[in-house]
Amino acid sequence: MTRHRDFLVQLENFRREAYLAAQYLYSEMAVQHAASKSERLLNRLNMTPTFWLSHGSACQTAAYVCLGRVFDTKSRFNVDELLNAFEANLHEFSREALAVRKRDGKPSDPEWLQEYLQRSHYPTSRDVARLRAKVAEYRQVYDRAIKPARHKYIAHREKEEHAEVQALFSGGKVKELWRLVTFLLFAQQRALAAVPQWTPRSTTAPTVLCEVNLQRQAAVKRSTRAHSGRHEEAHGVH
């Protein structure tokens, strides 16, 4: 079996990308939300506006890159390949396979095992189809709101005029970006819960799960707009 066909390898890649995208997005949102709630903090941020503009631009750029890797259909490691590997390894999620894992090499069943097996859900091709439909739903958001900017400005510079760049980022709303990243984050958590022997590496989980209104004028002085020639367009929300 080639490496990209291995379910656990695909799952680990998806886990990493989902967490990174969430960390970058929630980091930017946390700063914007905090600044919008505290004039004192806003004034402190405006003492070093270039730094915070750079932070926001870097976070969003990194989040877009992560989302591109998740939804890219030309690579070996993406959400579609994860679902392919999942479907090809459904036998690993059978009742018998779960029982073997829970016995943990012991000659007899633990007294709780039969009840546990009875209560467990065993995924089928119908579950895979449902997941594919959900991914397709969120792929539409990616294709409309993320992909244009990711492909034509961040990864490759096909647009340079301010109005054209702004148009690339105008295909979606902050709420949609939040929902997209949160869907991926929760999806990988549920996937990990379905694999009893899986032990992910320690990662600090994002804690900011609130929907916020990112208004660029709430975080930086308008006088810094001249600096934004390199990255302000990458914020996409004004």
N, C-alpha and C positions, 0 to 999 in steps of 0.2 A: 504494500500500500504506500503510495506517495504521501509525503508529509501533509500536503494541503487537503488530502482526503480524510485525514484523521480527525475525528470529531472533537477530541479534547484539545488538539492543537488549534482548530478553528474557534472553539469556544474561548480559549485563553486569549486569542487575538481579538475576538469580539469584545470580551470583557475589558481588555486594556483600552481599546479604542473608545468604548462607551464611557468608561470612567474618565479618560482624558478629555473627551469632548465636554462632559459635564463639568469637570473641574475648571476648564477654561471659560466656559459660558457662565457658570455660577460665580466665578471669581469676578468677572466683569460686572455681572448683575449686582453682586454684593456691594461693590464700591459705589455704583450708581444709586442703588437703593439707599445706602447709608448717607450719601451726600445729599440726596433729595429730602432726607428727614432731619438734617442737622445743618443749620446755617454756619455754625461754628466749624464743623468738619469741612464744609464746602470752602470756607475761607482758608482753612489750612491746606486743602488740596490745591487751591489756586495760588499758593505760594510756590508750588513746583508744578505748574500745569503741563509742561512738556513731558515730565515723567509719567503723569497719569494718562495723558493722551497716548503715550507709547504703550503703557500697560494695557489700556483698553483695546488699542489696535492689535497688539500682539496676541491678546487673549482671543479676540474674534477671529483673527487669521488662523491661529492654531486650531480653533474649534471647527472652522470651515474645512481645513485640511483633514482633520480626523473624520468628519462626516463624509468627505470625498472618498476616503479609504473604505469606509463602511459600505457605501452604496455603489462604489465603482464595480462595474460588471466585467472589466477587462483584466482584473488582477486575480491571483489565486486565493487571496484572503479577503473575504467580504461577507456580507450578511447572506447573500445567495448561496455562496459556497458552504457557509455554516449550515444552512437548511438542507443543502444537498447531502452533506456529511451526516446530519441528524437522521434524515430519511434512510440513508444507506446503512445506518447502525441502529435501527429501531429494535433489533433483537437484544441490544444491550439494555433496553428499557422494559423488557418482558418481566412477567411475574417470576419466572424461573431465575432470570439473571439477577433480579433484585434479591431474591431469597439467598442466592449464593453469596452475594456481597454482604448481606446482613448476618449470615452464619459466620463469616470471617474465619473460615477454615476450621471451625469447630465441628465435631462429629454429629452433634445433635442440635435441634432447633431451640433457640431461646423460647421461653414460655409465651412471650409477647409476639412472636414472629407471625403466627397465622392471622391474628387480628390485624397486625400492621399491614400484611400483604392484602388482606381483604379490603382495607380502607384506602389503599394506594391506587393512584391512577396510572394506567399504562398507555402511553401515547401510541397512536396509530397514524396511518397516512392521512386520515381526516384531520388530525391535529396539525400535521405538517401543512396541509392545504389551508387551514385557518390562519396559521402563522404567515404563510406566503401572502395571503390576502391582506393581512394587516401590514406587512412590510410594503406591499404594493401601494397601499393607501398613503403611507408615510413617504414612500419614494416620490409620489406626486408632489409633496411639499418640498422635498429636496430638489427635484428637477426644476421647480418653479422659483424657489426662494434662495437656494444655496448654490446650485450647480453653475448658473451663469456667472456669478461673481468668482466662484472658485476656479472655473476653467478659463475665463477670459480676463481676469484681473490679478488674481492671487497666484495661480500656478503658471499662467502664461499672460503676458501683457498684450492683449489685443485691443484694449480701449485705453485712452489716455485723457480725453477731454472730460472735464468735471461732470458735465451733464450726462455723458455717456456712461461714466463710471457709476454715477448715482442711479441710473436706470438699471444697471446690473444688480444693484442691491435693493431695488424697490419691489421685487416680486413677492415678498412675504412680510409678515409682521413679527415683532418680537415674541408675541404669544405663540406663534407657530413654531418658531425656533426652539422656544422653551419646551413645548410639547414634544417636538421631535427628539430632542436630546433626552428628555425624561423618559420617553417611551423606550429608547435604547438602553438607558440605565436600568430601568425596571425589568426589561426583557432579559438582560444578562443576569440579573439577580435571581430571577425565577428559573433561568436555565441552570445556574449553578446549584440551586436548591434541588434540582431534579437529578443531580449526579452525586450520589452519596460519598464516593471516594475522592471527590475533587476538593483540593485545598488550594484556594487562590493565594497569591502572594499578598502580603499586607499592603493595603492602599488606603490612604485617607479618603473617605467618602465625602462628596460635597454635602454641605448641610443647608445651603440656601435653596429652598424649593419654592419660594414665593414668586409669583408673577409680578414684575415691576415694570414701570414705565421709564424707559431709558431715553431721557432727553439730554442731548449733548450739552445744551446750555446749562443744565443743572450741575455739571461737573467741572466745566472749564470756562475760562473767560473767553469772550468772543475775540479778544485781542490776540489769542493764540492761533487764530485761523490760518495765518500765514504759514505756521509750522506744519499745518496738516497736509501740505502738498504731497508728502510721501505716503501718509497712512490714514488720514482722516476719512477718506472715502471708504476705507475698509470697515468703518463702523456701520454704515448702511442704515442707521436710524438717526434722524435729526428732528 
